[in-house]
Amino acid sequence: MRFLTYLLLLTISISYAQEEEAIQSIFFDFDKFDIREDQQKIFKSFIATIDTSKVESVQIFGYCDDRGKDAYNYDLSTKRATTVKDSLNKYGVKNKVIISIEGKGRILIDEDLESNVPAARSKNRRVDVLINFKPLLKEKRTTPENYTMLKKDVIVGDVITLDKVLFDRGSSKLTTSAKKELDKIAIRLHRYPNIELEVQGHVCCTPEFQKEAVDIATKKRELSVNRAKAVYKYLISRRVNAKRMIYNGYGNTRPLGKASELDRRVELVITKVE
């Protein structure tokens, strides 16, 4: 319980470091859609810090763990999202700014790759609330830029360098810390459904004549492709539509010129903004 409380408070601090949006997760007990008292208190405190007059839109996404049938989980996740919507109304958020309430169903996990399966399932029994604030007037940007986290006002050509999604040498396996970072990316991709992207994989430390590296898991020279594919598949497991993404490997052709471990990376390049 202390861990979940810390996680929620950390989410709040991360959210308010940004001016354009706030993200909050509410966690549920197994097979329940009513909000526990401790979660209700944390959620109420979160809403109390929001200036509702500056809210442009709110999106609510409900999730379940990987147990049970799809139809049941979609229904349960929708009920969880609806319960959170009712709480938002209670705390003064008007229905007119709530633009979507969606149950996403279950989030799959690979039990062989999770060190703590019960904790992973507990984390997936949640609702994400994404609050978008009215934008400040500013000149529209035309030159692509590089970020380390997906933002709202991206343009085609922007590059999101996932500097916390790094791989071990010769490996395309996602680490636990990488998955946590990709969970944040997935939340933002749900928030911005108009964005399409290319997942680009990279490697380091291969000879100039060998653009690609060997993946120790497959023994084939396809490491950068497999790294991109691992991120692509993980985002799909977090209910990001596969049609919004493609993936490619670029070997060692795009080094950052910094520490070698930073080249064992994946980047997201914005290919379309509708």
Secondary structure, 3 states (H helix, E strand, C coil): CHHHHHHHHHHHHHHCCCCCEEEEEEECCCCCCCCCHHHHHHHHHHHHCCCHHHEEEEEEEEEECCCCCHHHHHHHHHHHHHHHHHHHHHCCCCHHHEEEEEEEEECCCCCCCCCCHHHHHHHHCEEEEEEEECCCCCCCCCCCCEECCCCCCCCCCCEEECCCCCCCCCCCCCCHHHHHHHHHHHHHHHHCCCEEEEEEECCCCCCCCCCCCCECCCCECCHHHHHHHHHHHHHHHCCCCHHHEEEEECCCCCCCCCCHHHHCCEEEEEEEEC
